[in-house]
Amino acid sequence: MDPKRSDWIIRLIETPEEMRLVEGLQRLVWPGSETDVVPSHLLLTAAHNGGLVLGAFAGAELVGFVFGFPGFYETPDGPRLKHCSHMLGVHPDWRNRGLGFALKRAQWQLVRHQGIDRITWTYDPLLSRNAHLNIARLGAVCNTYRRSEYGEMRDGLNAGLPSDRFQVDWWVNSRRVERRLSRRARPALTLDQYLAARPSLLEARPDSTGSLHPTDEPPRPEGVILLVEIPSNFEAIRRSDLALARDWRFYTREVFERAFAAGYLVTDFVYDQGRSFYVLAHGESTL
Ligand SMILES: CC(C)(COP(=O)(O)OP(=O)(O)OC[C@H]1O[C@@H](n2cnc3c(N)ncnc32)[C@H](O)[C@@H]1OP(=O)(O)O)[C@@H](O)C(=O)NCCC(=O)NCCS
């Protein structure tokens, strides 16, 4: 086990001084656009009105945070309360040690305590690490694709590409989520196990340099289980080949919009043997 793994504690952030640390960490995680930083006065107002700002501290240093606030969603019986999780960020030197998972787990506990049963947030569906965390580890599901959700973004992680997002649903009282967050979480299914179920498979195409390209024409989604491959290193592709990154954006937009319209739901994500696949199940057979 990484000896640093337990070198941090997670707690609520409620003071103006500590909210300034959250501003500072945002600048580090999403560099380059000062106007996109959520300011401390807004974080404080949210925190004083049912919002949650949770920080992970290593000594006095803030090394991760998650921020969200209450909102509503529509149901046939009228509006219902949910928690909108807006930002999750971990200091680059502290990633891949379970901090993102631990922050979300703490958020899950507090939101349940507020009597709310649904948390939603958005993320870029081409980011394999985020997909692994959100879908595979946390048990969120998705059947909502949002085109250019935030318009033209200016920060260093997002500039140059349409800001398409998955909006995920985290049903915090569901058995799916409880199982995945339990200390004895279910072992992840491997790529071979999924392939043994003979799913429909949308594989990427490697070129002579090993770079992954989307297939030319996405086929119509079919079958009970659909596996959709994405690159495991999209951030690097975006930095080195913006045209290829855009191809991936428009290809996956078409694949997921079609699949969601046809009743599929993203239920799992497999990151195995260096490859990354979304697992979609036909809604009628899983809901
Ligand atoms: C997304 C983010 C919060 C994750 O934080 P973190 O502390 O590294 O998260 P964790 O360590 O709990 O989980 C990361 C998981 O991704 C896995 N992973 C790493 N690289 C991966 C890849 N290329 N593909 C798939 N999974 C990957 C890690 O192995 C780990 O999984 P494990 O716990 O099963 O081993 C962090 O990377 C970050 O701040 N990113 C920039 C901002 C951002 O994208 N925020 C979220 C949207 S608002």
The ligand as an SDF file (V2000), in Angstrom:
LIG
                    3D

 48 50  0  0  0  0  0  0  0  0999 V2000
  -10.4510   13.1480  -11.6570 C   0  0  0  0  0  0  0  0  0  0  0  0
   -9.6250   13.3090  -10.3770 C   0  0  0  0  0  0  0  0  0  0  0  0
  -10.4170   14.1440   -9.3900 C   0  0  0  0  0  0  0  0  0  0  0  0
   -9.3700   11.9080   -9.7850 C   0  0  0  0  0  0  0  0  0  0  0  0
   -8.6850   12.0580   -8.5650 O   0  0  0  0  0  0  0  0  0  0  0  0
   -7.7410   10.8950   -7.9750 P   0  0  0  0  0  0  0  0  0  0  0  0
   -7.4420   11.2220   -6.5700 O   0  0  0  0  0  0  0  0  0  0  0  0
   -6.6050   10.6580   -8.8870 O   0  0  0  0  0  0  0  0  0  0  0  0
   -8.7730    9.6690   -8.0370 O   0  0  0  0  0  0  0  0  0  0  0  0
   -8.5970    8.1860   -7.4670 P   0  0  0  0  0  0  0  0  0  0  0  0
   -7.1520    7.9100   -7.1670 O   0  0  0  0  0  0  0  0  0  0  0  0
   -9.5780    7.9900   -6.3630 O   0  0  0  0  0  0  0  0  0  0  0  0
   -9.1260    7.3360   -8.6850 O   0  0  0  0  0  0  0  0  0  0  0  0
   -8.4780    7.3890   -9.9290 C   0  0  0  0  0  0  0  0  0  0  0  0
   -8.6480    6.0230  -10.5650 C   0  0  0  0  0  0  0  0  0  0  0  0
   -8.3810    6.1250  -11.9640 O   0  0  0  0  0  0  0  0  0  0  0  0
   -7.4860    5.0820  -12.3320 C   0  0  0  0  0  0  0  0  0  0  0  0
   -6.7890    5.5320  -13.5290 N   0  0  0  0  0  0  0  0  0  0  0  0
   -5.6430    6.2320  -13.6460 C   0  0  0  0  0  0  0  0  0  0  0  0
   -5.3880    6.4750  -14.9570 N   0  0  0  0  0  0  0  0  0  0  0  0
   -6.4110    5.9180  -15.6670 C   0  0  0  0  0  0  0  0  0  0  0  0
   -6.7350    5.8400  -17.0510 C   0  0  0  0  0  0  0  0  0  0  0  0
   -5.9550    6.3780  -17.9840 N   0  0  0  0  0  0  0  0  0  0  0  0
   -7.8790    5.2080  -17.3950 N   0  0  0  0  0  0  0  0  0  0  0  0
   -8.6910    4.6650  -16.4710 C   0  0  0  0  0  0  0  0  0  0  0  0
   -8.4360    4.7030  -15.1450 N   0  0  0  0  0  0  0  0  0  0  0  0
   -7.3030    5.3330  -14.7550 C   0  0  0  0  0  0  0  0  0  0  0  0
   -6.6110    4.9170  -11.1040 C   0  0  0  0  0  0  0  0  0  0  0  0
   -5.9720    3.6720  -11.1330 O   0  0  0  0  0  0  0  0  0  0  0  0
   -7.6730    5.0020  -10.0090 C   0  0  0  0  0  0  0  0  0  0  0  0
   -8.4210    3.8230   -9.9450 O   0  0  0  0  0  0  0  0  0  0  0  0
   -8.2620    2.7280   -8.7530 P   0  0  0  0  0  0  0  0  0  0  0  0
   -8.5800    3.4560   -7.4980 O   0  0  0  0  0  0  0  0  0  0  0  0
   -9.2560    1.6770   -9.1250 O   0  0  0  0  0  0  0  0  0  0  0  0
   -6.8330    2.2870   -8.8360 O   0  0  0  0  0  0  0  0  0  0  0  0
   -8.2530   13.9740  -10.6570 C   0  0  0  0  0  0  0  0  0  0  0  0
   -7.5910   13.2460  -11.6560 O   0  0  0  0  0  0  0  0  0  0  0  0
   -8.3510   15.4350  -11.1200 C   0  0  0  0  0  0  0  0  0  0  0  0
   -8.3320   16.3480  -10.2970 O   0  0  0  0  0  0  0  0  0  0  0  0
   -8.4390   15.6400  -12.4530 N   0  0  0  0  0  0  0  0  0  0  0  0
   -8.5430   16.9760  -13.0520 C   0  0  0  0  0  0  0  0  0  0  0  0
   -9.8710   17.6240  -12.7750 C   0  0  0  0  0  0  0  0  0  0  0  0
  -11.0600   16.7760  -13.1510 C   0  0  0  0  0  0  0  0  0  0  0  0
  -11.0960   16.1400  -14.1940 O   0  0  0  0  0  0  0  0  0  0  0  0
  -12.0910   16.7500  -12.2630 N   0  0  0  0  0  0  0  0  0  0  0  0
  -13.3070   15.9710  -12.4390 C   0  0  0  0  0  0  0  0  0  0  0  0
  -14.3160   16.6230  -13.2660 C   0  0  0  0  0  0  0  0  0  0  0  0
  -14.9540   18.1320  -12.5240 S   0  0  0  0  0  0  0  0  0  0  0  0
  1  2  1  0
  2  3  1  0
  2  4  1  0
  2 36  1  0
  4  5  1  0
  5  6  1  0
  6  7  2  0
  6  8  1  0
  6  9  1  0
  9 10  1  0
 10 11  2  0
 10 12  1  0
 10 13  1  0
 13 14  1  0
 14 15  1  0
 15 16  1  0
 15 30  1  0
 16 17  1  0
 17 18  1  0
 17 28  1  0
 18 19  1  0
 18 27  1  0
 19 20  2  0
 20 21  1  0
 21 22  1  0
 21 27  2  0
 22 23  1  0
 22 24  2  0
 24 25  1  0
 25 26  2  0
 26 27  1  0
 28 29  1  0
 28 30  1  0
 30 31  1  0
 31 32  1  0
 32 33  2  0
 32 34  1  0
 32 35  1  0
 36 37  1  0
 36 38  1  0
 38 39  2  0
 38 40  1  0
 40 41  1  0
 41 42  1  0
 42 43  1  0
 43 44  2  0
 43 45  1  0
 45 46  1  0
 46 47  1  0
 47 48  1  0
M  END
$$$$
